[in-house]
Amino acid sequence: MAKRLMPLLNRVLVEKILPPSKTNAGILLPEKTSKISSGKVVAVGPGFRNKDGSHVPVSVREGDTVLLPEYGGTEVKLGDKEYHLYRDEDILGTLHD
């Protein structure tokens, strides 16, 4: 049975993008070479209500590539895949080509 996690409130489910461990020429790279921690948004919550009662939507969409903080988030394992759950305000930005 396949599991699908739908985040609540302003939570965002992210699958981290692993940096390459080798160059095209075959040179092995150390772990700390790529300091940018990024991921792909898999699912987003509906948002939350502020003190006035108005709806505040999540600022990212499914499929966005986002810049993540070095620490934080909640690790979630679904099947054989590993995801991280972040609050919308913890995401540092979106990455565009």
C-alpha distances in whole Angstrom, upper triangle without the diagonal:
4,6,10,13,16,19,22,26,27,24,23,20,21,20,24,25,27,30,32,33,35,38,38,41,39,41,38,38,38,35,37,38,36,36,34,31,29,25,24,22,19,19,22,23,25,28,30,33,37,40,41,38,37,34,33,31,29,31,28,26,23,24,27,28,29,32,30,32,33,32,30,26,23,21,17,15,11,10,13,14,17,18,21,22,25,28,29,32,32,31,34,34,32,33,35,36
4,7,10,13,16,19,23,24,21,20,16,18,17,20,22,24,27,29,30,33,35,36,39,37,38,36,35,35,32,34,35,33,33,31,28,25,22,20,19,15,15,18,20,22,25,28,31,34,37,39,35,35,31,30,27,26,27,25,22,19,20,23,24,25,28,27,29,30,29,27,23,21,19,15,13,9,8,11,12,14,15,18,19,22,25,26,29,28,27,31,30,29,30,31,32
4,7,10,13,16,19,21,18,16,14,15,15,18,21,23,26,28,30,33,35,36,39,37,38,35,35,34,31,33,34,31,31,29,26,24,20,18,17,13,13,16,16,19,22,24,28,31,34,35,32,32,28,27,25,23,25,22,20,17,19,21,23,23,26,24,26,27,26,24,20,17,16,12,10,7,8,11,11,13,13,15,15,19,21,23,26,25,24,28,28,27,28,30,31
4,6,10,13,16,17,15,13,11,13,13,17,19,22,25,28,30,32,34,35,39,37,38,35,34,34,31,32,33,30,30,27,24,22,18,16,14,10,9,12,13,16,18,21,24,27,31,32,29,28,25,24,21,19,21,19,17,14,16,18,20,21,23,22,24,26,25,22,18,16,15,12,11,8,10,13,12,13,12,14,13,16,18,19,23,22,22,25,25,24,25,27,29
4,6,9,13,14,11,10,8,11,12,16,19,21,25,27,29,32,35,36,39,37,38,35,34,33,30,31,32,29,28,26,22,20,17,15,12,9,8,10,10,13,15,18,21,24,27,29,26,25,22,21,18,16,19,17,15,13,15,17,19,19,21,20,22,23,22,19,15,13,13,10,10,8,11,14,12,12,10,11,10,13,15,16,20,19,19,22,23,22,24,26,28
4,7,10,11,9,9,8,12,14,17,20,23,26,29,31,34,36,37,41,39,40,37,36,35,32,32,33,30,29,26,23,20,17,15,12,9,6,7,7,9,12,14,18,21,24,26,23,22,18,18,15,13,16,15,13,12,15,16,18,18,21,20,22,24,22,19,16,14,15,12,14,12,15,18,15,15,12,13,10,13,13,14,18,18,18,21,21,21,23,25,27
4,7,8,5,6,7,10,13,16,20,22,26,29,31,34,36,37,41,39,39,37,35,34,30,30,32,29,27,24,21,19,16,15,11,10,7,6,5,8,10,12,15,18,21,23,20,20,16,15,13,11,14,13,13,12,15,16,17,17,19,17,19,21,20,16,13,12,13,11,14,13,17,19,16,15,12,11,8,9,10,11,14,15,15,19,19,19,22,24,27
4,6,6,8,10,14,17,20,23,26,29,32,34,37,39,41,44,43,43,40,38,37,33,33,34,31,29,27,23,22,19,18,14,13,10,8,5,7,8,9,12,15,18,20,17,17,14,13,12,11,14,14,14,14,18,18,20,19,21,19,20,23,21,18,14,13,15,14,17,17,20,22,20,18,15,14,10,11,10,11,14,15,16,20,20,21,24,26,29
4,6,9,12,15,19,21,24,27,30,33,36,39,40,42,45,44,44,41,39,38,34,34,35,32,29,27,24,22,20,19,15,15,12,9,5,6,5,5,9,11,14,16,14,13,10,10,9,8,12,13,14,15,18,18,20,19,20,19,20,23,21,18,15,15,18,17,20,20,24,26,23,21,18,16,12,11,9,9,12,14,15,18,19,20,23,25,29
4,7,10,13,17,19,22,25,27,31,33,36,37,39,42,41,41,39,36,35,31,31,32,28,26,23,21,19,17,16,13,14,11,7,5,7,4,6,10,11,15,17,15,14,11,9,8,6,9,10,12,13,16,16,17,15,17,16,17,20,19,15,13,14,17,17,20,20,24,25,22,20,16,14,10,9,6,6,8,10,11,15,15,16,20,22,26
4,7,10,13,15,19,22,24,28,30,33,35,36,40,38,38,36,33,32,28,28,29,26,24,21,18,16,14,14,11,11,9,6,5,8,8,10,13,15,18,20,18,18,14,12,11,8,10,10,12,12,15,14,15,14,15,13,15,17,16,13,10,10,13,13,16,17,20,22,19,16,13,10,7,6,4,6,9,10,10,14,15,16,19,21,25
4,6,10,12,15,18,21,24,27,30,31,33,36,35,35,32,30,29,26,26,27,23,22,19,15,13,11,10,7,8,6,5,6,10,10,12,16,18,21,23,21,20,17,14,12,8,10,8,9,9,11,11,12,11,13,11,13,16,15,13,10,10,12,12,15,15,19,19,16,14,10,8,6,5,6,6,10,10,9,12,13,13,16,18,21
4,7,10,13,16,19,22,24,28,29,31,34,33,33,30,28,28,24,24,25,22,21,18,15,13,10,9,6,6,5,6,8,12,13,16,20,22,25,27,25,23,20,18,15,12,13,11,10,9,11,11,12,11,13,12,14,16,15,13,9,9,10,9,11,12,15,16,12,10,7,6,5,7,9,10,13,12,11,14,15,14,16,19,22
4,6,9,12,15,18,21,24,25,27,30,29,29,27,24,24,21,21,22,18,18,15,11,9,6,6,5,5,7,9,12,15,16,19,22,24,28,29,28,26,23,20,17,14,14,11,11,9,10,10,9,9,10,9,12,14,14,12,9,10,10,10,12,12,15,15,11,9,6,5,6,8,11,11,14,12,10,13,13,12,14,16,19
4,7,9,13,15,18,21,23,24,27,26,26,24,22,22,19,19,20,17,17,14,11,9,5,5,6,7,10,12,15,19,20,22,26,28,31,33,31,30,26,24,21,17,17,14,13,11,10,11,10,10,12,11,14,14,15,14,11,12,10,10,10,11,13,12,8,7,5,6,9,11,14,15,17,15,13,15,15,14,14,17,18
4,6,9,13,15,18,20,22,25,23,23,21,18,18,15,16,16,13,13,11,8,6,4,6,9,10,13,15,18,21,22,24,28,29,33,35,33,32,28,25,23,19,18,15,15,14,12,12,9,9,10,9,11,12,13,13,11,12,11,12,12,14,16,14,10,8,7,7,10,12,15,16,17,15,12,14,14,13,13,16,17
4,6,9,12,15,16,18,21,20,20,18,16,16,14,14,14,11,12,10,8,6,5,7,10,12,15,17,21,24,24,27,31,32,36,37,36,34,31,28,25,21,20,17,17,15,12,12,9,10,10,10,13,13,15,16,15,16,14,15,15,16,18,15,12,11,10,11,14,15,18,18,20,17,15,15,15,13,12,14,15
4,6,9,12,14,16,19,17,17,14,13,13,10,12,12,9,11,10,8,8,8,11,14,15,19,21,24,27,28,30,34,35,38,40,39,37,34,31,28,25,23,20,20,18,16,16,13,13,13,12,14,13,15,17,16,17,15,16,16,18,18,16,13,12,12,13,16,17,21,21,22,19,17,18,18,17,15,17,17
4,6,9,11,13,16,14,14,12,10,11,9,10,9,7,9,9,8,9,10,13,16,18,22,24,27,30,30,33,36,37,40,42,41,39,36,33,30,27,25,22,22,21,18,17,14,14,13,13,15,14,17,19,19,20,18,20,20,21,22,19,17,15,16,16,19,20,23,23,24,21,18,18,18,17,15,17,16
4,6,7,10,12,11,11,9,8,10,9,11,10,9,12,12,12,12,14,16,19,21,24,27,30,33,34,36,40,41,44,46,45,43,40,36,34,30,28,25,25,23,20,20,16,17,17,17,19,17,20,22,22,23,21,23,22,23,23,20,18,17,18,20,23,24,27,27,28,25,22,22,21,20,17,19,18
4,7,10,12,9,8,6,5,7,7,10,9,9,13,14,14,15,16,19,22,24,27,29,33,36,36,39,42,43,46,48,47,46,42,39,37,33,31,28,28,27,24,23,20,20,19,19,21,18,21,23,24,25,22,24,23,24,24,21,19,19,20,21,25,25,29,29,30,27,25,24,24,23,21,22,21
4,7,8,6,5,5,6,9,10,13,11,11,15,16,17,18,19,21,25,26,30,32,35,39,39,42,45,46,49,51,50,48,45,42,39,35,34,31,31,29,26,25,22,23,22,22,24,22,24,27,27,28,26,27,26,28,27,24,22,22,23,25,28,29,32,32,33,30,27,27,26,25,22,23,22
4,5,5,5,7,7,11,13,14,11,12,16,17,18,19,20,22,26,27,31,33,37,40,40,43,46,47,50,52,51,49,46,43,40,36,34,31,31,29,26,25,22,23,22,23,25,23,26,29,29,31,28,30,29,30,30,27,25,25,26,27,30,30,33,33,34,31,28,27,27,25,22,22,20
4,5,8,10,11,15,16,18,15,15,19,19,21,21,22,23,27,28,32,35,38,41,42,45,48,49,52,54,53,51,47,44,41,37,35,32,32,30,27,26,23,25,24,26,28,26,29,32,32,33,31,32,31,32,31,28,26,26,27,29,32,33,36,35,36,33,30,29,28,26,23,23,20
4,6,9,11,15,17,19,16,17,21,22,23,24,25,27,31,32,36,38,42,45,45,48,51,52,55,57,56,54,51,47,44,41,39,36,35,34,30,30,27,28,27,29,30,28,31,34,34,36,33,34,33,34,34,30,29,29,30,32,35,36,39,38,39,36,33,32,31,30,26,26,24
4,6,9,13,15,17,15,16,20,21,22,23,24,26,30,31,35,37,41,44,44,47,51,52,55,57,56,54,50,47,44,40,39,35,35,33,30,30,27,28,27,28,29,27,30,32,33,34,31,32,31,32,31,28,27,27,28,30,33,34,37,37,38,35,33,32,31,30,27,27,25
4,6,10,13,15,12,14,18,20,21,22,24,26,30,31,35,37,41,44,44,47,50,51,54,56,55,53,50,47,44,40,38,35,36,34,31,30,27,27,26,27,27,25,28,31,32,33,31,32,31,33,32,29,27,27,28,29,33,33,37,37,37,34,32,31,30,29,26,27,25
4,7,9,12,10,13,16,18,19,20,22,25,28,30,33,35,38,42,42,44,48,49,52,54,53,51,48,45,42,38,37,34,34,32,29,29,25,26,24,24,25,22,25,28,29,30,27,29,28,30,29,26,25,24,26,27,30,31,34,35,35,32,30,29,29,28,25,27,25
4,6,8,7,9,12,14,16,18,20,23,26,28,31,33,36,39,39,42,45,45,49,51,50,48,45,42,39,36,34,31,32,30,28,27,23,23,21,21,22,19,22,25,26,27,25,27,27,29,29,26,24,23,24,24,28,28,31,32,32,28,26,25,26,25,23,24,23
4,6,6,9,11,14,15,17,20,23,26,28,31,33,36,39,39,41,44,44,47,50,49,47,45,41,39,35,34,31,32,31,28,27,23,23,21,20,20,17,19,23,24,26,24,26,26,28,29,25,24,22,23,23,27,27,30,31,31,27,26,24,25,25,23,25,25
4,6,7,9,12,12,15,17,20,23,25,28,29,32,35,35,37,41,41,44,46,46,44,41,38,36,32,31,28,29,28,26,25,21,20,18,17,17,14,16,19,20,22,20,22,23,25,26,23,21,19,20,20,23,23,26,27,27,24,22,22,23,23,21,24,24
4,6,6,10,11,14,17,20,23,25,28,29,32,35,34,36,39,39,42,45,44,43,40,37,35,31,29,27,29,28,26,24,20,19,16,16,15,12,15,18,20,22,21,23,24,27,28,25,23,20,21,20,23,23,25,26,26,22,21,20,21,22,20,23,23
4,6,9,11,14,17,20,23,26,29,30,33,36,35,37,40,40,43,46,45,44,41,37,35,31,29,27,29,28,25,24,20,19,16,16,16,14,17,20,22,24,23,26,26,28,29,26,24,22,22,22,25,24,27,27,27,23,22,20,21,21,19,21,21
4,6,8,10,13,17,20,22,25,26,29,32,32,34,37,37,40,42,42,40,37,34,32,28,26,23,25,24,22,20,16,15,13,13,14,12,15,18,19,22,21,23,24,26,27,25,22,20,19,19,22,21,24,24,23,20,18,17,17,17,15,17,17
4,6,9,13,16,19,22,24,25,28,31,30,32,35,34,37,39,39,38,35,31,30,26,24,22,24,24,22,19,16,14,11,11,10,9,12,15,17,20,19,22,24,26,28,25,22,20,19,18,20,19,21,21,21,17,16,14,15,16,14,17,18
4,6,10,13,16,19,21,22,25,27,27,29,32,32,35,37,36,35,32,28,26,23,20,18,20,20,18,16,12,10,7,8,9,8,12,15,16,19,18,21,22,24,26,24,21,18,17,16,18,17,19,18,18,15,13,11,12,12,11,14,15
4,7,11,13,16,18,19,22,25,24,26,29,30,33,35,34,33,30,26,24,20,19,17,18,18,16,14,11,9,6,5,7,7,10,12,12,15,15,17,19,21,23,21,18,15,13,12,14,13,16,16,16,13,11,10,11,12,11,14,16
4,7,10,13,15,16,19,22,22,24,28,28,32,34,33,31,28,24,22,18,16,14,15,14,12,10,7,6,5,5,9,10,12,13,13,15,15,16,18,19,22,20,16,14,12,11,13,12,15,14,15,13,10,10,10,9,8,12,13
4,7,9,12,13,17,20,20,23,26,27,31,33,31,29,26,23,20,16,15,12,12,11,10,8,6,5,7,7,11,12,13,13,12,14,13,14,15,16,19,17,13,12,9,9,11,11,14,14,15,13,10,11,11,10,9,12,14
4,6,9,11,15,18,18,22,25,27,30,32,30,28,25,22,19,15,14,10,10,8,6,6,5,6,9,10,14,15,17,16,14,15,15,15,16,16,18,17,13,12,10,10,12,12,14,14,16,15,12,13,12,10,10,12,14
4,6,7,11,14,15,18,22,24,27,29,27,25,21,18,15,12,11,8,7,5,5,5,6,7,10,11,14,17,17,16,13,14,14,14,15,15,18,18,14,13,10,10,10,10,12,11,14,13,11,13,12,10,11,13,16
4,7,11,14,15,19,22,25,28,30,27,26,22,20,16,13,14,10,9,5,6,8,10,11,14,14,17,19,19,17,14,14,14,12,13,12,15,15,12,12,9,10,10,12,14,13,17,16,14,17,16,14,15,17,19
4,7,10,12,15,19,22,25,26,24,22,18,17,13,11,12,10,8,5,8,10,12,13,16,15,18,20,20,18,14,14,14,13,14,13,16,17,14,14,10,11,10,11,12,12,15,15,14,17,16,15,17,19,21
4,7,8,12,15,18,21,23,20,19,15,13,10,7,9,8,7,7,10,11,13,13,15,15,18,20,20,17,14,14,16,14,17,16,19,21,17,16,13,12,10,10,10,9,13,13,12,16,15,14,17,19,22
4,6,9,12,15,19,20,17,16,12,11,8,7,10,10,10,10,14,14,16,16,18,17,19,22,21,18,15,15,17,16,18,17,21,23,20,18,15,14,11,11,10,9,13,14,14,17,17,17,20,22,25
4,7,10,13,17,17,14,13,9,9,6,7,10,11,11,12,16,16,19,18,21,20,22,25,24,21,18,18,20,19,22,21,24,26,23,22,19,17,14,14,12,11,14,16,16,19,19,19,22,23,27
4,7,10,13,14,12,10,7,6,4,5,9,11,12,14,17,17,19,17,20,19,20,24,23,20,17,18,20,20,23,23,26,28,25,23,20,18,14,13,10,9,11,14,14,17,17,18,21,23,27
4,7,10,11,9,8,6,5,7,8,12,14,15,17,21,20,22,20,22,21,22,25,24,21,18,19,22,22,25,25,29,30,28,26,22,20,16,14,11,10,12,15,16,19,19,20,24,26,30
4,7,8,5,5,5,6,9,11,14,17,18,21,24,23,25,24,25,24,25,28,27,23,22,22,25,25,29,29,32,34,31,29,26,23,20,18,14,13,14,18,19,22,22,23,27,29,33
4,5,5,6,7,7,10,13,15,18,20,23,26,25,26,24,25,24,25,28,27,24,22,24,27,27,31,31,35,36,34,31,28,25,21,19,15,14,14,17,19,21,22,24,27,29,33
4,5,8,10,10,14,16,18,22,24,27,30,28,30,28,28,27,27,30,29,26,25,26,30,30,34,34,38,40,37,34,31,28,24,22,18,17,17,20,22,24,25,27,31,33,37
4,6,9,11,14,17,19,22,24,27,30,29,31,29,30,30,30,33,32,29,28,29,32,33,36,36,40,42,39,37,33,30,27,24,21,19,19,23,24,26,26,28,32,34,37
4,7,9,13,16,18,21,23,25,29,28,30,28,30,29,29,33,31,28,27,28,31,31,34,34,37,39,37,35,31,29,25,23,19,18,19,22,24,26,26,28,31,33,37
4,7,10,13,15,19,20,23,26,25,28,26,28,27,28,32,31,28,26,27,30,30,33,33,37,38,35,34,30,28,24,22,19,17,18,21,22,24,24,25,29,30,34
4,6,10,12,15,16,19,22,22,24,23,25,25,26,29,28,25,23,25,27,27,30,30,33,35,32,30,27,24,21,19,16,14,15,19,19,22,21,22,26,27,31
4,7,9,12,14,17,20,19,21,19,21,21,22,26,25,22,21,22,25,25,28,28,32,33,30,28,24,22,19,16,13,11,12,15,16,18,18,18,22,24,27
4,6,9,10,13,16,15,18,17,19,19,21,25,24,22,19,21,23,23,26,26,29,30,27,25,22,20,17,15,12,9,11,15,14,17,16,16,20,21,25
4,6,8,11,14,12,15,13,15,16,17,21,21,18,16,18,20,20,23,23,26,27,24,22,18,16,13,11,9,6,9,12,11,13,13,13,16,18,22
4,7,10,13,10,12,11,13,14,16,20,20,19,17,19,21,22,24,24,28,28,25,23,19,17,15,12,11,7,9,11,9,11,10,10,13,15,19
4,7,9,7,9,8,11,13,15,19,20,18,16,18,19,19,22,22,25,25,22,20,16,15,13,12,11,8,10,12,9,11,9,8,11,13,16
4,6,6,9,10,13,15,18,21,22,20,18,19,20,19,21,21,23,24,20,19,16,15,14,13,13,11,14,15,12,14,12,10,12,13,16
4,6,9,10,14,15,19,21,22,20,17,18,18,17,19,18,20,21,17,17,14,14,13,14,14,13,16,16,14,16,14,12,13,14,17
4,7,9,13,15,18,21,22,21,18,19,19,18,19,18,20,20,17,17,14,15,15,15,17,15,18,18,14,16,14,11,11,12,13
4,6,10,12,16,18,20,19,17,19,19,19,21,20,23,22,19,18,15,15,15,14,15,13,15,15,12,13,10,7,8,9,11
4,7,10,13,16,18,17,16,18,18,19,20,20,22,21,18,16,14,14,14,14,15,13,15,14,11,11,9,6,5,7,10
4,6,10,13,15,14,13,16,17,18,20,21,23,22,18,16,14,12,13,11,13,11,12,11,7,7,6,4,6,9,12
4,7,9,12,13,13,16,16,18,21,22,25,24,20,17,15,13,13,11,13,12,12,10,6,5,5,6,7,10,13
4,6,8,9,9,12,13,16,18,20,23,22,18,15,13,10,11,9,11,11,11,8,5,6,8,9,10,14,17
4,5,7,9,12,14,17,19,22,25,24,20,17,14,11,12,10,11,12,11,7,7,7,10,12,13,17,20
4,7,9,13,13,17,19,22,24,23,20,16,15,12,14,12,14,15,14,11,11,10,13,15,16,20,22
4,7,10,11,15,18,21,23,22,19,16,14,11,12,11,13,15,14,10,11,12,15,17,19,22,25
4,7,9,13,16,19,22,21,18,15,12,9,9,8,10,12,12,8,10,12,15,17,19,23,26
4,6,9,13,16,19,19,16,12,10,6,5,5,8,11,11,8,10,12,15,17,19,22,25
4,6,10,13,16,16,14,11,8,5,5,7,10,13,14,12,13,16,18,19,21,25,27
4,7,10,13,13,11,7,6,5,6,9,13,16,17,14,15,18,20,20,22,25,27
4,7,10,11,9,6,5,6,7,11,14,17,19,17,17,20,21,22,23,26,28
4,6,7,6,5,6,8,11,14,17,20,22,20,20,23,24,24,25,27,29
4,6,6,6,8,11,12,16,19,21,24,22,21,25,25,24,25,28,29
4,6,8,10,14,16,19,23,24,27,25,25,28,28,27,28,29,31
4,7,10,14,16,20,23,25,28,25,24,27,27,26,26,28,29
4,7,10,13,17,20,22,24,22,21,23,24,22,23,25,26
4,7,10,14,17,19,21,19,18,20,21,21,21,24,25
4,7,10,13,15,18,15,14,17,18,18,19,21,23
4,6,10,12,14,12,11,14,16,16,18,21,23
4,7,10,12,10,10,14,15,16,18,21,24
4,6,8,6,7,11,13,14,17,20,23
4,5,5,7,11,13,14,17,21,24
4,5,6,9,10,12,15,18,22
4,6,8,10,12,16,19,23
4,6,9,12,15,18,22
4,6,8,11,15,18
4,7,10,13,17
4,7,10,13
4,7,10
4,7
4
